[in-house]
Amino acid sequence: MFNAGIIFISKNDILGCLTRKFIKIKSNKKVLWKESQFISGFGGHSIIGETPIITAIRETIEEIYEFIDIPKNTEIYKNSEKFIQLKKKFKIPGDLINYIARLIKPIFLSYEDNYYLFMCTYNNMITIMSVIKLYLSIKNNIISTIYGNKLPNTINELLIFRRYDFYKSNEIIKILRVPYKNNIILDKLFKKDIKKVISYL
């Protein structure tokens, strides 16, 4: 098992995300959960049989789109609270991920601490969005995403169209552009990724 991720770059910034994790705190024999937020990139754990590139692409798509099965009762789908309760992870077909991998051809940047890092451009992300949009049009009324019926076509739409009314159940709160240099606090692993991109460029 390993981890893999993709960092998406443009001339001036990197595509990142505001991520949340819950930290367990023991206080007076009680267990409390504290929410911690930080900026990071896209990626995650491998599944048995996956290559690093496939893991990186699958995790990126899962985190950005958060595929769900649409309940048969569409009124339930419109109700955000019940939607959160019914939300299921949809398994992205391997053929679709392989097809995207052949189209975008991520550049391998590094392997460190059991983590594979790949790099793609914003144009590669736009290619991913067009493929996913076509795929979802075929699976209409069966699968949806955190974007609802308004799927993004551009990077700006990717940031703007996301349905934040459902964010309480999501690991990723927002997708955003992260400048290469800034005084904002970045996740330490994401900082490493940015340094690698800068040295590559």
Secondary structure as UniProt FT lines:
FT   STRAND          3..9
FT   STRAND          13..27
FT   TURN            28..29
FT   STRAND          30..40
FT   STRAND          42..45
FT   TURN            48..49
FT   HELIX           52..65
FT   STRAND          68..69
FT   HELIX           74..78
FT   HELIX           80..86
FT   HELIX           94..104
FT   STRAND          107..112
FT   TURN            113..114
FT   STRAND          115..121
FT   HELIX           122..138
FT   TURN            139..142
FT   STRAND          143..144
FT   TURN            146..149
FT   HELIX           155..160
FT   HELIX           164..169
FT   STRAND          172..179
FT   HELIX           188..200
//
